[in-house]
Amino acid sequence: MTGSVVLLNLAGAVALLLWATRMVRTGVERAYGDVLRRKLRATLSNPLAGVVAGTGLAIALQSATAVSLLVGSFVGSGIVGGAAGLVAVLGADLGSAIVVKMLSFDLSLLVPVCLFSGTAIFLATERRAWRQFGRILVGIGLLLLSLRLIGEASEPLRDSTLLPVIVNFLRADPITAFILAAIMTWLFHSSVAAILLLVALAERALIPVELGIVMVLGCNLGGGLIAAMLSRSMAPAGRSVPIANLVLRGIGAITALIVIALVHPPLDLLGGLPAVQMVNAHIAFNVALVLFGLPLAGPVHRAVSRGIAAMAPVAPIDLEDQPVSSLDPKVLDNPPLALGNATREVMSICDTVEIMLTNVMELYEDADKPKIEALSALDDRVDERQRAIKLYLARISPSQMSEDQALRYQELLGACVKLEQVGDIIVRNMLAQVRKKVERGVKLSPEGLDELRGMHTAILANARLAFNVLVSRDRETARQLMLEKDRLRELERRSSQRHFQRLRDGTAQSVETSSIHLDTIRDLKQINSLLASIAYPVLEEHGLLRDTRLKAS
């Protein structure tokens, strides 16, 4: 087998590894992302709980980078402190190391099981959560298969005359090996994939364990670099967490590299086989980083924050105070361009409504006057933009529009009205329930609050589906949105039943907050119905509605 064919097979196996890792991560994010984000946010106030939560979330997503960016957004929004967020990210890096350990075992038997069961689940149901679960299983199967393919593709390298020269050069120059591994990790955008590739090569004695551990340290630095670079568009407060994590990881990795070069610690303590020693060294490094990082998180984060602030522009432009309108009156005589401008403006309303919908449930747990006023101000913005869009659309001459353009005109107009109604329900109804709760000094029962959170999470996911339908007009997404509407109806029915059961049992908190609970369920259901109705034009176009109901497939 020629060298080019070997490299081609190896590149294909690595590409499958990267794709499978992404497939698992996106499946988890789509199915359980909102729940995981809420659980992480709730535990970040406690450093140890934050480490555990960050570790668990990184294992679920198979990505410490995703956790780092998520926590950075929490810090940027002022939801949690920077030091607490940094501790959680250190836990996420440990979780990423545990993923490598789990995947280093011989799990070949799971390949056909995961591929078959995942495909069967995905094809057998239309329920979004189950289809994403099937996607996750298929991703795990492909991930394990890719590891086998990497091993098979690298087998011919044993006979290579060039590889020993490269390995000997890197072994004699650990700094170059360290930097090369960091660059490789950045290119992969996955420290898990980079380290698993090194482990696969070590299993076949293609790289010595000393060089492998040096490159694992470089992968740790590269993993921190990924999140720091991807956070460039975030607010300075949000960027502080990924950059502080990079600083800690960089100092830790360089220190470990110096210790290895000077002390030559006994590697037998890490295990008997080279691959096992590399994986255990990776875990030991991240455990040490968590232990040393706990007391250093505060000072490091403050220093990084000061550095970011010093490099920030002196007078940044506040885009929130200077909204840019897409409604260009110069193109009103060109319906395709005018409708495109209106679509962009409607999507800005979607973004605002999503923020309102995301934040309103937090007020049921922790309400204060500034937060309530901020949410009300967002509704004013929705009303202003909705009026502007209606006036803009009214100025487009109907005689210049084709039949498809006229339908799109009606679709955008209807979406504007529905989005305004969603904003009104949030502000006039749900905020009224929040104020009532504050005035009475009562709290929802833990069971009732969990039920409302579950409905809210489902509706937030449906809102994102609805906004996607508005842009893409995709038939399957529209159909999925209608199926989720039916699922939410069942959630509403079960929540009401459980609430009345608590009333019959005499649960004090449920009795005190009964009207608040039931009215909130009604409001959430109305919001979901309005969002689902955005899919009606697409479903009608494809003949999938019957008496305003979804046809059976």
CORTAHU-V518149 format. One record per residue. N is the residue number from 0. RES is the residue in three letters. SS is DSSP state (@ for helix, = for strand, . for the rest). D_FIRST is the distance of its C-alpha to the first C-alpha in Angstrom with 2 decimals. Layout:
N/RES/SS/D_FIRST + N/RES/SS/D_FIRST
This chain:
0/MET/./0.00 + 1/THR/./3.80 + 2/GLY/@/6.63 + 3/SER/@/8.39 + 4/VAL/@/6.53 + 5/VAL/@/6.85 + 6/LEU/@/10.31 + 7/LEU/@/11.11 + 8/ASN/@/10.74 + 9/LEU/@/12.70 + 10/ALA/@/15.17 + 11/GLY/@/15.79 + 12/ALA/@/16.53 + 13/VAL/@/18.80 + 14/ALA/@/20.48 + 15/LEU/@/21.26 + 16/LEU/@/22.69 + 17/LEU/@/24.90 + 18/TRP/@/26.02 + 19/ALA/@/26.88 + 20/THR/@/28.84 + 21/ARG/@/30.74 + 22/MET/@/31.38 + 23/VAL/@/33.02 + 24/ARG/@/35.03 + 25/THR/@/36.40 + 26/GLY/@/37.26 + 27/VAL/@/39.25 + 28/GLU/@/40.90 + 29/ARG/@/42.01 + 30/ALA/@/43.27 + 31/TYR/@/44.73 + 32/GLY/@/44.66 + 33/ASP/@/48.41 + 34/VAL/@/49.30 + 35/LEU/@/46.93 + 36/ARG/@/48.25 + 37/ARG/@/51.80 + 38/LYS/@/51.23 + 39/LEU/@/49.59 + 40/ARG/@/52.45 + 41/ALA/@/55.01 + 42/THR/@/53.71 + 43/LEU/./53.11 + 44/SER/./56.70 + 45/ASN/./55.98 + 46/PRO/@/53.45 + 47/LEU/@/52.25 + 48/ALA/@/52.11 + 49/GLY/@/50.23 + 50/VAL/@/47.56 + 51/VAL/@/47.22 + 52/ALA/@/47.20 + 53/GLY/@/44.59 + 54/THR/@/42.38 + 55/GLY/@/42.81 + 56/LEU/@/42.20 + 57/ALA/@/38.97 + 58/ILE/@/37.73 + 59/ALA/@/38.75 + 60/LEU/@/37.19 + 61/GLN/./34.19 + 62/SER/./35.09 + 63/ALA/@/37.47 + 64/THR/@/37.38 + 65/ALA/@/39.03 + 66/VAL/@/41.70 + 67/SER/@/42.34 + 68/LEU/@/42.99 + 69/LEU/@/45.11 + 70/VAL/@/47.23 + 71/GLY/@/47.54 + 72/SER/@/49.03 + 73/PHE/@/51.48 + 74/VAL/@/52.59 + 75/GLY/@/52.88 + 76/SER/./55.14 + 77/GLY/./57.28 + 78/ILE/./56.57 + 79/VAL/./55.53 + 80/GLY/./55.88 + 81/GLY/@/53.17 + 82/ALA/@/53.16 + 83/ALA/@/52.85 + 84/GLY/@/49.98 + 85/LEU/@/48.15 + 86/VAL/@/48.56 + 87/ALA/@/47.05 + 88/VAL/@/44.00 + 89/LEU/@/43.54 + 90/GLY/@/43.64 + 91/ALA/@/41.01 + 92/ASP/@/38.65 + 93/LEU/@/39.31 + 94/GLY/@/38.59 + 95/SER/@/35.21 + 96/ALA/@/34.46 + 97/ILE/@/35.63 + 98/VAL/@/33.22 + 99/VAL/@/30.32 + 100/LYS/@/31.87 + 101/MET/@/32.24 + 102/LEU/@/28.66 + 103/SER/./27.40 + 104/PHE/./28.76 + 105/ASP/./26.96 + 106/LEU/./28.07 + 107/SER/./25.49 + 108/LEU/@/28.44 + 109/LEU/@/29.79 + 110/VAL/@/26.89 + 111/PRO/@/28.18 + 112/VAL/@/31.75 + 113/CYS/@/31.58 + 114/LEU/@/29.74 + 115/PHE/@/32.18 + 116/SER/@/35.33 + 117/GLY/@/34.62 + 118/THR/@/33.99 + 119/ALA/@/37.05 + 120/ILE/@/39.26 + 121/PHE/@/38.18 + 122/LEU/@/38.92 + 123/ALA/@/42.02 + 124/THR/./44.21 + 125/GLU/./45.38 + 126/ARG/./46.54 + 127/ARG/@/44.89 + 128/ALA/@/44.64 + 129/TRP/@/43.06 + 130/ARG/@/40.55 + 131/GLN/@/39.49 + 132/PHE/@/39.28 + 133/GLY/@/36.93 + 134/ARG/@/34.88 + 135/ILE/@/34.75 + 136/LEU/@/33.57 + 137/VAL/@/30.77 + 138/GLY/@/29.76 + 139/ILE/@/29.75 + 140/GLY/@/27.65 + 141/LEU/@/25.02 + 142/LEU/@/25.20 + 143/LEU/@/24.57 + 144/LEU/@/21.74 + 145/SER/@/20.09 + 146/LEU/@/20.37 + 147/ARG/@/18.57 + 148/LEU/@/15.72 + 149/ILE/@/15.63 + 150/GLY/@/15.44 + 151/GLU/@/12.61 + 152/ALA/@/10.58 + 153/SER/@/11.54 + 154/GLU/@/10.85 + 155/PRO/@/7.60 + 156/LEU/@/10.03 + 157/ARG/@/12.12 + 158/ASP/@/10.48 + 159/SER/./10.72 + 160/THR/@/13.65 + 161/LEU/@/14.71 + 162/LEU/@/15.21 + 163/PRO/@/17.96 + 164/VAL/@/19.75 + 165/ILE/@/19.95 + 166/VAL/@/21.02 + 167/ASN/@/23.60 + 168/PHE/@/24.97 + 169/LEU/@/25.48 + 170/ARG/@/26.94 + 171/ALA/@/29.42 + 172/ASP/./30.28 + 173/PRO/@/30.88 + 174/ILE/@/32.68 + 175/THR/@/29.69 + 176/ALA/@/27.53 + 177/PHE/@/30.38 + 178/ILE/@/30.66 + 179/LEU/@/26.92 + 180/ALA/@/26.92 + 181/ALA/@/30.06 + 182/ILE/@/28.59 + 183/MET/@/25.45 + 184/THR/@/27.89 + 185/TRP/@/29.98 + 186/LEU/@/27.11 + 187/PHE/@/26.16 + 188/HIS/./29.91 + 189/SER/./29.44 + 190/SER/@/29.80 + 191/VAL/@/28.89 + 192/ALA/@/25.43 + 193/ALA/@/24.87 + 194/ILE/@/26.06 + 195/LEU/@/24.15 + 196/LEU/@/20.87 + 197/LEU/@/22.07 + 198/VAL/@/23.16 + 199/ALA/@/19.81 + 200/LEU/@/18.22 + 201/ALA/@/21.25 + 202/GLU/@/20.97 + 203/ARG/./17.77 + 204/ALA/./19.52 + 205/LEU/./17.41 + 206/ILE/./20.76 + 207/PRO/./24.15 + 208/VAL/@/26.91 + 209/GLU/@/29.24 + 210/LEU/@/26.87 + 211/GLY/@/26.08 + 212/ILE/@/29.82 + 213/VAL/@/30.45 + 214/MET/@/27.88 + 215/VAL/@/29.46 + 216/LEU/@/32.75 + 217/GLY/@/31.31 + 218/CYS/@/30.15 + 219/ASN/@/33.75 + 220/LEU/@/35.07 + 221/GLY/@/32.70 + 222/GLY/@/33.82 + 223/GLY/@/37.40 + 224/LEU/@/36.62 + 225/ILE/@/35.31 + 226/ALA/@/38.65 + 227/ALA/@/40.69 + 228/MET/@/39.09 + 229/LEU/@/39.32 + 230/SER/@/43.00 + 231/ARG/@/43.99 + 232/SER/@/45.90 + 233/MET/./47.82 + 234/ALA/./51.36 + 235/PRO/@/51.84 + 236/ALA/@/52.92 + 237/GLY/@/49.78 + 238/ARG/@/47.49 + 239/SER/@/49.16 + 240/VAL/@/47.37 + 241/PRO/@/43.68 + 242/ILE/@/44.56 + 243/ALA/@/46.53 + 244/ASN/@/43.61 + 245/LEU/@/41.35 + 246/VAL/@/43.98 + 247/LEU/@/44.22 + 248/ARG/@/40.46 + 249/GLY/@/40.06 + 250/ILE/@/42.86 + 251/GLY/@/41.59 + 252/ALA/@/37.97 + 253/ILE/@/39.12 + 254/THR/@/41.68 + 255/ALA/@/39.13 + 256/LEU/@/36.82 + 257/ILE/@/39.80 + 258/VAL/@/40.77 + 259/ILE/@/37.31 + 260/ALA/@/37.29 + 261/LEU/@/40.87 + 262/VAL/@/41.50 + 263/HIS/./38.15 + 264/PRO/./39.18 + 265/PRO/./38.16 + 266/LEU/@/35.06 + 267/ASP/@/35.71 + 268/LEU/@/38.33 + 269/LEU/@/35.69 + 270/GLY/./34.00 + 271/GLY/./32.15 + 272/LEU/./28.46 + 273/PRO/@/26.86 + 274/ALA/@/25.93 + 275/VAL/@/29.49 + 276/GLN/@/31.01 + 277/MET/@/29.35 + 278/VAL/@/30.54 + 279/ASN/@/33.98 + 280/ALA/@/34.27 + 281/HIS/@/33.66 + 282/ILE/@/36.43 + 283/ALA/@/38.73 + 284/PHE/@/38.47 + 285/ASN/@/39.46 + 286/VAL/@/42.25 + 287/ALA/@/43.62 + 288/LEU/@/43.43 + 289/VAL/@/45.48 + 290/LEU/@/48.05 + 291/PHE/@/48.53 + 292/GLY/@/48.27 + 293/LEU/@/51.11 + 294/PRO/@/53.88 + 295/LEU/@/52.20 + 296/ALA/@/51.42 + 297/GLY/@/54.85 + 298/PRO/@/55.12 + 299/VAL/@/51.57 + 300/HIS/@/52.01 + 301/ARG/@/55.39 + 302/ALA/@/54.07 + 303/VAL/@/51.17 + 304/SER/@/53.61 + 305/ARG/@/55.94 + 306/GLY/@/53.16 + 307/ILE/@/52.07 + 308/ALA/@/55.74 + 309/ALA/@/56.29 + 310/MET/@/53.47 + 311/ALA/./54.54 + 312/PRO/./56.55 + 313/VAL/./60.27 + 314/ALA/./61.34 + 315/PRO/./58.61 + 316/ILE/./59.43 + 317/ASP/./60.04 + 318/LEU/./58.47 + 319/GLU/./60.11 + 320/ASP/./63.50 + 321/GLN/./62.54 + 322/PRO/./60.82 + 323/VAL/./59.29 + 324/SER/./60.17 + 325/SER/./57.90 + 326/LEU/./60.95 + 327/ASP/./61.34 + 328/PRO/@/64.58 + 329/LYS/@/63.65 + 330/VAL/@/61.22 + 331/LEU/./63.58 + 332/ASP/./63.99 + 333/ASN/./60.25 + 334/PRO/@/59.67 + 335/PRO/@/55.83 + 336/LEU/@/55.90 + 337/ALA/@/58.87 + 338/LEU/@/57.30 + 339/GLY/@/54.12 + 340/ASN/@/56.29 + 341/ALA/@/58.11 + 342/THR/@/54.85 + 343/ARG/@/53.81 + 344/GLU/@/57.24 + 345/VAL/@/57.13 + 346/MET/@/53.85 + 347/SER/@/55.65 + 348/ILE/@/58.19 + 349/CYS/@/55.40 + 350/ASP/@/54.19 + 351/THR/@/57.75 + 352/VAL/@/58.38 + 353/GLU/@/55.20 + 354/ILE/@/56.46 + 355/MET/@/59.84 + 356/LEU/@/58.42 + 357/THR/@/56.18 + 358/ASN/@/59.03 + 359/VAL/@/61.90 + 360/MET/@/60.82 + 361/GLU/@/60.78 + 362/LEU/@/64.47 + 363/TYR/@/65.24 + 364/GLU/@/64.19 + 365/ASP/./65.29 + 366/ALA/./67.60 + 367/ASP/./69.44 + 368/LYS/@/71.38 + 369/PRO/@/69.01 + 370/LYS/@/66.05 + 371/ILE/@/68.24 + 372/GLU/@/69.52 + 373/ALA/@/66.03 + 374/LEU/@/64.95 + 375/SER/@/68.10 + 376/ALA/@/67.39 + 377/LEU/@/64.02 + 378/ASP/@/65.88 + 379/ASP/@/68.11 + 380/ARG/@/65.06 + 381/VAL/@/63.82 + 382/ASP/@/67.27 + 383/GLU/@/67.45 + 384/ARG/@/64.08 + 385/GLN/@/64.77 + 386/ARG/@/68.05 + 387/ALA/@/66.46 + 388/ILE/@/63.81 + 389/LYS/@/66.48 + 390/LEU/@/68.62 + 391/TYR/@/65.66 + 392/LEU/@/64.67 + 393/ALA/@/68.33 + 394/ARG/./68.41 + 395/ILE/./65.72 + 396/SER/./67.55 + 397/PRO/@/66.93 + 398/SER/@/67.55 + 399/GLN/@/64.52 + 400/MET/./62.09 + 401/SER/./60.20 + 402/GLU/@/60.32 + 403/ASP/@/56.92 + 404/GLN/@/58.07 + 405/ALA/@/61.32 + 406/LEU/@/59.50 + 407/ARG/@/57.37 + 408/TYR/@/60.64 + 409/GLN/@/62.12 + 410/GLU/@/58.97 + 411/LEU/@/59.03 + 412/LEU/@/62.77 + 413/GLY/@/62.48 + 414/ALA/@/59.72 + 415/CYS/@/61.98 + 416/VAL/@/64.84 + 417/LYS/@/62.77 + 418/LEU/@/61.24 + 419/GLU/@/64.74 + 420/GLN/@/65.93 + 421/VAL/@/63.16 + 422/GLY/@/64.26 + 423/ASP/@/67.87 + 424/ILE/@/67.14 + 425/ILE/@/65.35 + 426/VAL/@/68.18 + 427/ARG/@/71.27 + 428/ASN/@/70.42 + 429/MET/@/67.84 + 430/LEU/@/69.20 + 431/ALA/@/72.63 + 432/GLN/@/71.40 + 433/VAL/@/70.05 + 434/ARG/@/73.42 + 435/LYS/@/75.24 + 436/LYS/@/73.15 + 437/VAL/@/73.92 + 438/GLU/@/77.61 + 439/ARG/@/78.02 + 440/GLY/./76.09 + 441/VAL/./74.13 + 442/LYS/./70.54 + 443/LEU/./68.43 + 444/SER/./67.63 + 445/PRO/@/64.13 + 446/GLU/@/63.34 + 447/GLY/@/64.67 + 448/LEU/@/62.78 + 449/ASP/@/59.49 + 450/GLU/@/60.22 + 451/LEU/@/60.92 + 452/ARG/@/57.77 + 453/GLY/@/55.74 + 454/MET/@/57.37 + 455/HIS/@/56.98 + 456/THR/@/53.23 + 457/ALA/@/52.79 + 458/ILE/@/54.92 + 459/LEU/@/53.07 + 460/ALA/@/49.78 + 461/ASN/@/51.63 + 462/ALA/@/52.96 + 463/ARG/@/49.48 + 464/LEU/@/48.59 + 465/ALA/@/51.79 + 466/PHE/@/51.10 + 467/ASN/@/47.63 + 468/VAL/@/49.25 + 469/LEU/@/51.78 + 470/VAL/@/49.11 + 471/SER/@/46.36 + 472/ARG/./48.69 + 473/ASP/./45.82 + 474/ARG/@/47.01 + 475/GLU/@/44.96 + 476/THR/@/45.95 + 477/ALA/@/49.57 + 478/ARG/@/49.36 + 479/GLN/@/47.88 + 480/LEU/@/50.77 + 481/MET/@/53.31 + 482/LEU/@/51.75 + 483/GLU/@/51.94 + 484/LYS/@/55.59 + 485/ASP/@/56.31 + 486/ARG/@/54.59 + 487/LEU/@/56.71 + 488/ARG/@/59.82 + 489/GLU/@/59.05 + 490/LEU/@/58.55 + 491/GLU/@/61.93 + 492/ARG/@/63.62 + 493/ARG/@/62.35 + 494/SER/@/63.28 + 495/SER/@/66.79 + 496/GLN/@/67.20 + 497/ARG/@/66.16 + 498/HIS/@/68.50 + 499/PHE/@/71.45 + 500/GLN/@/70.67 + 501/ARG/@/70.89 + 502/LEU/@/74.18 + 503/ARG/@/75.48 + 504/ASP/@/74.44 + 505/GLY/./76.38 + 506/THR/./73.55 + 507/ALA/@/75.48 + 508/GLN/@/72.79 + 509/SER/@/72.03 + 510/VAL/@/75.74 + 511/GLU/@/76.18 + 512/THR/./73.21 + 513/SER/@/73.33 + 514/SER/@/74.16 + 515/ILE/@/71.55 + 516/HIS/@/68.83 + 517/LEU/@/69.76 + 518/ASP/@/70.31 + 519/THR/@/66.93 + 520/ILE/@/65.26 + 521/ARG/@/67.14 + 522/ASP/@/66.07 + 523/LEU/@/62.39 + 524/LYS/@/62.57 + 525/GLN/@/64.24 + 526/ILE/@/61.62 + 527/ASN/@/58.85 + 528/SER/@/60.69 + 529/LEU/@/61.08 + 530/LEU/@/57.40 + 531/ALA/@/56.35 + 532/SER/@/58.71 + 533/ILE/@/56.60 + 534/ALA/@/54.17 + 535/TYR/@/56.95 + 536/PRO/@/56.66 + 537/VAL/@/52.95 + 538/LEU/@/53.59 + 539/GLU/@/56.61 + 540/GLU/@/54.67 + 541/HIS/./52.19 + 542/GLY/./54.98 + 543/LEU/./53.96 + 544/LEU/=/57.42 + 545/ARG/=/60.28 + 546/ASP/./63.61 + 547/THR/./61.82 + 548/ARG/=/59.62 + 549/LEU/=/55.94 + 550/LYS/./55.28 + 551/ALA/./53.30 + 552/SER/./49.84
